[in-house]
Amino acid sequence: MASWYPRKNSPYLWVKWFDHLRGRHVRESTNILLRPTRRIITPCLKNTKEGEKLAKQICEEIDAAKKLDLGIAYFITSQNQASIGSVFQLFKNINSNKDKSTVKNYELFFELFKKTFGENKPLKVLTKQSLELWLSSVRQMKTNNGKIYSPNYVYNFQKNLKKFLNYLFENEYLKSFKLSKDVQVKIEVGRKIIFTPDHIHLIFDNLHKANSNLRVCIYLLTYTGLRSTDILTIRAEDIDLRNKSFQYYSPKLKKHIIIPAHPKLIPVLKERLAEVTKGLLLDYSDHKAIAHGLNRFLKTLELDKFGYSPRTFRKSFDTWAYEKGMDSIANSRLVGHSVTIAEKHYREVYMGKLREELNKFGLPKRKKNKDKSGQKGTQKGTQKF
């Protein structure tokens, strides 16, 4: 930290600070002051109260300049001297504004990465060959439970490795190169899990047993197709019952979006607004809390063995919307997908069209069972949605 002081046999005040770039203390007279990166001629500050006040300002400027210069110097330091761990920390800091789960994935990747390459080794050890060998070896590595990483888990490591490499290439820490396709893993698309007609109706038949918080949550997930992180941002003030619409903030798209509310959702929202007049509509700390609440409810219905999760509602919405003939662009806008090329460049979907398409959505019909007389009939005690 810079400081000023009077000096014997000098009519001027002097300034002292530690220069990290040169690794030593620097002392300069205020008649010709050498800043950390440039020489600046300043007024001569004599040992007076006014001079002390100006000297203090100069010290503050030097401290601010030091922070800036240190940041710049870090980037222009020889790439061979920069360590893997220190540069990864810079990479993580730049991406710190991203979703918490994304940052966590970066950290998980680096935990595995540094086991092979270390934190204190220079970046020059990261060559095309060494990284390709590492990617190949990851396929044989085992988790803490002794199981080999699944292809999709390896793909996640590979994706984060590429992001880290792009950062190194863009900032000229390394010369650009491409990883061989032979060592890269392709993502495996698993079986798409959606609710069966019997199961989704069983859930709604028993919603009266759930608390208001979970009941509204399930209705929102079902009739909007939004992500759990999206519905958590809905506030009571964002719901417009008069126009039958509401606003939410998408953490993934980083923007506020207004969409119409499905007719089945309106009475549920009215009931919830009688309880929650302002603030967040749902009382969940995060998306994981929604998953825990849903799992407990599904367990009471003996539906906890089918792999259902909050995301199942989103996949089911997309499937049933397609079956009902909903316009794909309108569906994309409703569920908060990234804007497609057609919508971005050629087409705008207005609220009236969104509402028209949303009204096409409905739960799949119950399966009909034959009664003892051979006549077809619906299940006893069911109701339409």
N, C-alpha and C positions, 0 to 999 in steps of 0.2 A: 504494500500500500504506500502510495507516495506521501511525502511529508515535506514541509518547508522549514527552514531554520536560518538564523543569522550566522554570519561567519566573520571571524576576526580578520581585520585588515581588508574588509570588503564592504563597500557602501551599499551593496545590493543583497537582497535575500536570495538564498539558494534552495534548490529543490532536489530531493533524493528519492529514488525508487529502485526496486529490484527488477532488472531486465532479465526475464526468463529466456529470451532468445540468445543473450550473450552469457547468461549464467552468472551474473555479478551485479553488484549495486552500481548505480550511476548517479553522479552528482553534477548538477549543472547550475550555473549562475542564471538568474532571470534576465540578464541583459542579452544573452544569446542562449536560448534554451533548446537543447537537443531532445526531441520527443523520441519515443521508441522506434519510429520508422522514418521520420523526416525531421529536418532542421527547420525550426520556425523562429523568426526574429520577433521577440516580444518587447513590450515597453519595459524599461528598467524599473524594477520594483525595489524601492529603498525601504529601510527598516522603520516603517511607520505603520499606524493602524490601517490606513488605506492600502498600503503595500501588502500587509498581512492578509487582508481580505481578498485581494486579487491573487495572492500566492495560493491561498486555499482553493480558489476556483481553478487555478492551473493544476493543482494536485488532483482534483476531481476529474479534470479533462484527461490527465495522464492515465488515471486508473481506468477510465472508460476506453481510452485508446489501447491500453494494454490488453483488455479483454478482446477487443476486435482484432488486434494484431496477433494475439495468441491463436485465435480461431483460424485466421488466415494462414498463419505459419504452420498450423497442424496439417492443413490440406496440402501445402507445398513442400512439406517435409519429404525427404527421399522415400520413395515407396518401399525400398528395401529395408528401411529402418522402422517403418510402421509395423506394429504387431497385428496379428489376426484379431485378437481380442479387443484391442483399442478401436480398430476400424469397425468391427461388428457393433460396438457400443454406439458409434456415430450413426451407423445404419439404423439401429434400433431407435435412437433418439429422433431421427428424421421421420420415422414411421410411427412415432408414439401417439399420433392423433388418430390412428386407425382403431378398429374395433378391438376390444380387450382380448377376444379369442384369437384374433389374427396375430397380435403381439405375442400372446402365449405360444402360438405355433412357431414363431421365430425363435423364441427361447428354447423350446423343445428341440428344434432343429440344431441349434448351436450346442446344446448339451451333448448331443450325439456327435456332432462335427468335431468338437474340441477333444474328444476322446482319442481321435486319430491324429489331428493336426496340432493340438495344443493351443493355448491362448497367447503365449509369449513368443511363438515362432514368427519369423518375418513372412510377409505376404508372398515372397518369391517362391515359397514351397508349394503354393497353390498353382500347379501347372495343369494343363489339359490331361496329361496322363495320370497324375496323382488323384485328380478329382474323379476321373472315370473309374479308376480302381476302387475308390471309396464308394461310389454309387453301386458298383458291382458287389462289394462286400456287404453293403447294407442289407441286401436281399437275404443274406445268411445270418445276419445278426439276430439276437434273441431279446425279447422284452424281459422285464424283471420277473415275469411269470414263467419264463423259460420257453415261450412260444416265439416262432419266427414271425417277423413283421409281415403283415398282409401286404399284397401288392398296392392297395390304395394308400396304406400308411407310408410305404416306400415312395409312392408318387407324391405324397405331401412333403416329404423331406426333399425330394427332387425339385419340386416347385419352389420351395424356399431357398434352396441352393441357387437356383437360377436367378431369383430376385436379388440375392446377395451378390452374385457374380455381376449382374447388370449394374449394381451400385458401384462395384469396383471398376468396371469398364468405363462407366460414365465419368467417374472422377479420376480416371487415368492412374489408378493404383496398379492395374494389370493391363496387359495388351489383350485385346478382344480375341476370343476363340469360341468355337462351337463344340459342345459335347456330342460325341458320337451317338447316333440313333440306336446303335446296337446295345448300348448300356442303359438307355433310358427306359423307364417303365411306363406303360400305358394304363390309364385308369380303367378299372373294371366296373361296369355298370351292373349293379346288383338288381335283384328282383324288386319291382316297384310295389310297395305296400300301400294299399288303399283300404278303406273300410268296406266290408261287405255290406250289402243292404240290410241284412239281419242285425249286424252289429251296430251300425249307425242308428238304426231305429231303437235298438235296445238302450243305447246311450241316452237318446232323447226321451224315451219312455220313463227313464229313471232320473232325469235331471231334477225333478222336484225334491229328490233326496239330497242333492248337492246344495252347498251354500250359495248365496247370491253372487259372490265373487267368481266362483268357478263356473256357475251357470252362464253368466254373461260372457265369460272368457270363451267357453265352448261355442256359444252362439256366434261370437265374433270370428273365431277361427273357422267355423263351418260356413258361414254366409258371406265372408269376405275373402277367404283364401290368403289372408295376410300372414306375414311372419310373426312369431311370438314377440320379437323385438319391436315390431311395428305397432301392435295393438297396445303394448305397454306405454306408448307415448300419447295415447288418446286421453284428452282431458275433458272434463264435463263441459267446459266452456267451448270446446271444439265441436260439439254436437249441435246441429241445427235441425230440430224436429220439424220446424215449419217447412223447410225445403227438403227434408228427409235426406240429409247428407251429413258427413262429418269429415274432419281433418285429422291427419296423423303425420308424424315425422318419421321418415325412413332413415334409420342410421346407416343402412347400406348405400342408398342413393344420395344421402345427405341433402334431403330437401323435404319441404312440406307438401303434402298431396291431399287434395279434396276429392272424395268419391261419394257416390250415392249410397244410401243404406238400403239393404234388401227389405221388402215389406215384412218378412218374418222377424226381422231384427228390430223394427220400430217399437213394438210394445215392450220388448225386453229392455231397450234403452230407456224408455219412459220410466219403467219400474226402477231401474238402477239410478236414474237421475233424481228420483225421489229420495234416495238414500245418500247419494254423493252429489252435492250441489256445486262443488267446485274442486279443482285439483284433478289428479289422475283418476280415471274411471276405474281402473283395476288396482287392487291392493296386493301386488306381487313385487318383490325386490328385484327380480331379474327373470330372464327366460327359463333359467333352471328351476326356479320356484314353481313356474307354471307346469313344467314337466313332472315335478314331484307331486303336485296336486292332482294332475291328470292321472298319473300312475296309481295313486291311492284310490281314486274313484273307479278306474278300470278294474282294479283288483277286487273291489266289492261286486263287480259284475262278472268276474271270472274272465275278463278280456285282457289280462296282463301278460298272456303268453303268446300274443300274436305280433309282437314287435311294433305296436302302435305308439305314436309319440305326437307331440303338437304339430310336427311337420307333416304327419299323415293327413291332417285336415287340409293342408295346402295342396298336397298331391291329389287328394280326393276331389277338392274343388275344381282343379284343373281338368281332371278326368271327366267328372260329371258335366262340367261346362261344355266340354267338347262333345259329349254325347247329346247334350241339349241343343247343339248347333250354335253356340255362342261365337260371335265374331272374335277371331284370334287377337286382333289389335286391341279391341275393347277389353278382352280378358287380360291381356298383357298390362294394360293401364290399371285395371281394377286390382290386380294382385301385386302391383309394384315391381314388375319385371323391368329390366333395363329396356330402354326405348328401342324398338326395332328400326331397321333402316327405312322401311315403308312409312312408319309413323313419323320418324324424325324428319324425313325429307319431303314426303308427299302428302301425308294425311294427318288431319287433326280429328280427335274424337271428342266431341262435346258432351256435356253433362246429360243432355237428353238422350243421346245415343247410348251412353254408358248405362243410364237407368233402364232403357229399353232392353239392352242386352243382359243386364244383371237380373231382370225379372224373368228371364228364360231359365235361370238357375233354380234347381230344386233337388231335394234328396231323391235317390233312386227309389223306385217302387218296391214295396215289400214283395217277397216271394209268396206266391199263392200256394196253399196246401189243399189237397182234396180231403173233404170230410168223409165220414163213414158211409154216407149215401152215395159217394162218388161225385158229388157236386163240388165245384171249385169254390173256395171261400177264403176270406182273409183270416189272419190269426186273431184269436179272441183277445178283446181288450186293447186293440191297436187303434191308433189315430193317424190322420194324415198330417204331413208337414209340407 
